[in-house]
Amino acid sequence: MEAARSVLVVDDEPTITEVVSRYLERAGYSAHVAADGPGALQVAAETRPDLVVLDLMMPGMDGLEVMRLLREQQPVLVILLTAKGEQSDRIAGLRLGADDYVVKPFSPGELVARVDAVLRRVEHSPQLTEPISFDDLTVEPAAHRVTVRGEEVQLTVREFDLLLQFVRHPGQVFSRSQLMDAVWRYSFYTDTSTVTVHIRRLRAKIEQDPSRPRWLQTVWGVGYRFQP
């Protein structure tokens, strides 16, 4: 029998962690809970969850910092919970690589549906696992590893997904909206500045001279392409 997918719920409100974890378990998930950032990092290290439901506004270490530290430990999917409805908070989370967000108050059933959807996107993504190489750049989808000039480069989950989208379609120009749809799965999202931010971070990590990129090129007025 296939093991249940593991979900970690992090929130400083015990009622939320209790109710959400109960709904997740009814849906067939293995649920774990934490009440703060340090607790989340500890539980994640022990259980290696497939996805983390993470409150954005927590005392001490906030959700964005927790997400950054989690991603340093291991690749993990993240759904942010926020009590704020302002667009700026959602944009900040998406720019840092969140896979989805839910605004409080929310229906536990809706949250479980979002968890289902995010995990399903990963399961149904193209399973091309052979390494892809262009000169001194190699992307290994199965190992989730990138090497440049013989050195391994540490990328976030979202940065890796973005680079993989490019190297699987060398020479093809993508608009920011197309990348938002293909990588972030947000075809409805109008603010695509997060794409620009991630392109800049990718260039800083893989390009010898990020100001004159060899691979990730800007096509002015259109978008970006990976030039082999």
C-alpha positions as CSV (number, residue, x, y, z in Angstrom):
1,M,0.0,0.0,0.0
2,E,1.3,3.5,-0.9
3,A,2.2,5.6,2.1
4,A,0.0,8.6,2.9
5,R,1.3,12.0,1.8
6,S,2.6,14.0,4.7
7,V,1.4,17.5,5.5
8,L,2.7,19.8,8.2
9,V,0.4,22.5,9.5
10,V,2.1,25.5,11.2
11,D,0.0,28.1,13.1
12,D,0.1,29.7,16.5
13,E,-3.7,29.2,16.9
14,P,-4.3,25.7,18.3
15,T,-7.9,25.6,17.0
16,I,-6.7,26.0,13.4
17,T,-4.0,23.3,13.6
18,E,-6.5,20.9,15.3
19,V,-9.3,21.5,12.8
20,V,-7.1,21.5,9.7
21,S,-5.1,18.4,10.7
22,R,-8.4,16.6,11.4
23,Y,-9.7,17.4,7.9
24,L,-6.4,16.4,6.3
25,E,-6.4,13.1,8.1
26,R,-10.0,12.4,7.0
27,A,-8.8,13.1,3.4
28,G,-6.2,10.4,3.8
29,Y,-3.1,12.6,4.6
30,S,-0.7,12.0,7.4
31,A,-0.9,15.3,9.3
32,H,1.7,16.9,11.7
33,V,1.4,20.2,13.5
34,A,3.7,22.9,14.9
35,A,2.9,26.1,16.8
36,D,5.8,28.3,15.7
37,G,8.8,28.6,13.4
38,P,11.4,26.7,15.4
39,G,8.9,23.9,16.1
40,A,8.1,23.8,12.4
41,L,11.7,23.4,11.4
42,Q,12.2,20.6,14.0
43,V,9.1,18.7,12.9
44,A,9.9,19.1,9.2
45,A,13.4,17.7,9.8
46,E,11.9,14.7,11.6
47,T,9.0,14.0,9.2
48,R,10.1,15.4,5.8
49,P,6.6,16.5,4.8
50,D,5.5,16.7,1.2
51,L,3.7,20.0,1.8
52,V,3.6,22.6,4.6
53,V,0.6,24.7,5.4
54,L,2.2,27.8,6.9
55,D,0.8,30.8,8.7
56,L,2.3,34.0,7.5
57,M,1.8,36.1,10.6
58,M,3.4,34.4,13.6
59,P,5.1,35.9,16.7
60,G,8.9,35.7,16.6
61,M,9.8,34.0,13.3
62,D,7.3,34.9,10.6
63,G,6.1,32.5,7.9
64,L,8.3,33.9,5.1
65,E,11.4,33.3,7.2
66,V,10.2,29.8,8.1
67,M,9.6,29.1,4.5
68,R,13.1,30.2,3.6
69,L,14.7,28.0,6.2
70,L,12.5,25.1,5.3
71,R,13.6,25.3,1.7
72,E,17.3,25.3,2.9
73,Q,16.6,22.0,4.6
74,Q,14.8,20.3,1.8
75,P,12.6,20.9,-1.3
76,V,9.1,21.3,0.0
77,L,5.7,22.7,-1.3
78,V,4.2,25.5,0.7
79,I,0.7,26.9,1.1
80,L,0.7,30.2,3.0
81,L,-2.1,31.2,5.4
82,T,-2.6,34.9,5.9
83,A,-5.1,37.0,7.8
84,K,-4.3,39.9,5.5
85,G,-6.1,40.3,2.2
86,E,-3.7,43.0,0.8
87,Q,-2.2,42.1,-2.5
88,S,1.3,43.0,-1.3
89,D,1.3,40.1,1.2
90,R,0.3,37.6,-1.5
91,I,2.9,39.0,-3.9
92,A,5.7,38.7,-1.2
93,G,4.8,35.1,-0.6
94,L,4.7,34.2,-4.3
95,R,8.0,36.0,-5.0
96,L,9.6,33.9,-2.3
97,G,8.3,30.7,-3.9
98,A,5.0,29.9,-2.2
99,D,3.0,27.4,-4.2
100,D,-0.4,28.8,-3.2
101,Y,-2.0,31.0,-0.5
102,V,-5.3,31.0,1.4
103,V,-6.7,34.1,3.2
104,K,-8.2,33.7,6.6
105,P,-10.9,33.1,7.5
106,F,-11.1,30.0,5.3
107,S,-13.0,26.8,5.0
108,P,-11.0,23.7,6.1
109,G,-12.6,21.8,3.2
110,E,-11.3,24.5,0.7
111,L,-7.8,24.3,2.2
112,V,-7.8,20.5,1.8
113,A,-8.8,21.0,-1.8
114,R,-5.9,23.4,-2.3
115,V,-3.5,20.8,-0.8
116,D,-4.9,18.2,-3.2
117,A,-4.5,20.6,-6.2
118,V,-0.9,21.6,-5.4
119,L,0.2,18.0,-4.9
120,R,-1.6,16.9,-8.0
121,R,0.2,19.5,-10.1
122,V,3.5,18.1,-9.0
123,E,2.4,14.5,-9.6
124,H,1.1,15.3,-13.1
125,S,4.0,17.5,-14.2
126,P,6.1,16.0,-17.1
127,Q,8.3,13.3,-15.7
128,L,11.3,13.8,-17.9
129,T,14.1,12.7,-15.6
130,E,17.2,12.5,-17.9
131,P,19.9,15.1,-17.2
132,I,19.8,18.1,-19.6
133,S,23.2,19.6,-20.5
134,F,24.3,22.7,-22.4
135,D,28.0,23.1,-22.4
136,D,29.0,23.7,-18.7
137,L,25.4,23.8,-17.4
138,T,23.7,20.6,-16.4
139,V,20.2,20.2,-14.9
140,E,19.2,16.9,-13.3
141,P,15.4,16.7,-12.8
142,A,15.4,13.4,-10.9
143,A,18.1,14.5,-8.5
144,H,16.8,18.1,-8.4
145,R,20.4,19.3,-8.9
146,V,22.1,22.0,-11.1
147,T,25.8,22.2,-11.8
148,V,27.5,25.1,-13.5
149,R,31.1,24.9,-14.6
150,G,31.5,21.7,-12.4
151,E,30.1,23.3,-9.2
152,E,26.7,22.5,-7.8
153,V,24.4,25.5,-7.5
154,Q,21.8,25.8,-4.7
155,L,18.4,26.8,-6.1
156,T,15.0,27.2,-4.4
157,V,12.2,24.9,-5.6
158,R,10.7,27.7,-7.6
159,E,14.1,28.8,-9.2
160,F,14.7,25.1,-10.2
161,D,11.2,24.8,-11.7
162,L,11.7,28.0,-13.7
163,L,15.1,26.9,-15.0
164,L,13.7,23.5,-15.9
165,Q,10.9,25.1,-17.9
166,F,13.5,27.0,-19.9
167,V,16.0,24.2,-20.5
168,R,13.2,21.9,-21.7
169,H,12.3,24.5,-24.3
170,P,15.6,25.9,-25.5
171,G,15.3,29.0,-27.8
172,Q,11.5,29.4,-27.1
173,V,10.4,32.8,-25.9
174,F,8.1,32.9,-22.9
175,S,6.2,36.0,-21.7
176,R,6.0,36.6,-18.0
177,S,2.3,35.6,-18.0
178,Q,3.2,32.3,-19.7
179,L,5.9,31.6,-17.1
180,M,3.5,32.4,-14.3
181,D,1.0,29.9,-15.7
182,A,3.5,27.2,-16.5
183,V,5.7,27.4,-13.3
184,W,3.5,29.1,-10.7
185,R,0.2,27.8,-12.1
186,Y,-1.4,31.2,-11.7
187,S,-3.0,32.0,-15.1
188,F,-5.3,34.4,-13.4
189,Y,-2.6,36.4,-11.6
190,T,-2.1,39.9,-13.1
191,D,1.1,40.9,-11.2
192,T,3.9,39.0,-12.9
193,S,6.8,40.9,-11.3
194,T,7.7,37.8,-9.3
195,V,8.9,36.3,-12.6
196,T,11.3,39.2,-13.0
197,V,12.6,38.7,-9.5
198,H,13.2,35.0,-10.0
199,I,14.9,35.6,-13.4
200,R,17.3,38.0,-11.7
201,R,18.1,35.5,-8.9
202,L,18.6,32.7,-11.4
203,R,21.0,34.9,-13.4
204,A,23.0,35.7,-10.2
205,K,23.4,32.0,-9.5
206,I,24.1,30.5,-13.0
207,E,25.5,33.3,-15.2
208,Q,29.2,34.2,-15.2
209,D,28.2,37.8,-15.8
210,P,24.5,38.4,-14.7
211,S,24.5,41.8,-16.3
212,R,25.3,40.2,-19.7
213,P,23.5,36.9,-19.5
214,R,24.6,34.1,-21.7
215,W,21.7,31.7,-21.1
216,L,18.7,33.6,-19.7
217,Q,18.2,36.3,-22.2
218,T,15.6,39.1,-22.2
219,V,13.6,39.5,-25.4
220,W,12.6,43.1,-25.1
221,G,8.8,43.7,-25.1
222,V,8.1,40.0,-25.2
223,G,9.7,38.0,-22.3
224,Y,12.6,35.7,-21.8
225,R,14.3,32.7,-23.5
226,F,17.0,30.2,-22.7
227,Q,19.6,30.5,-25.4
228,P,21.8,27.3,-25.6
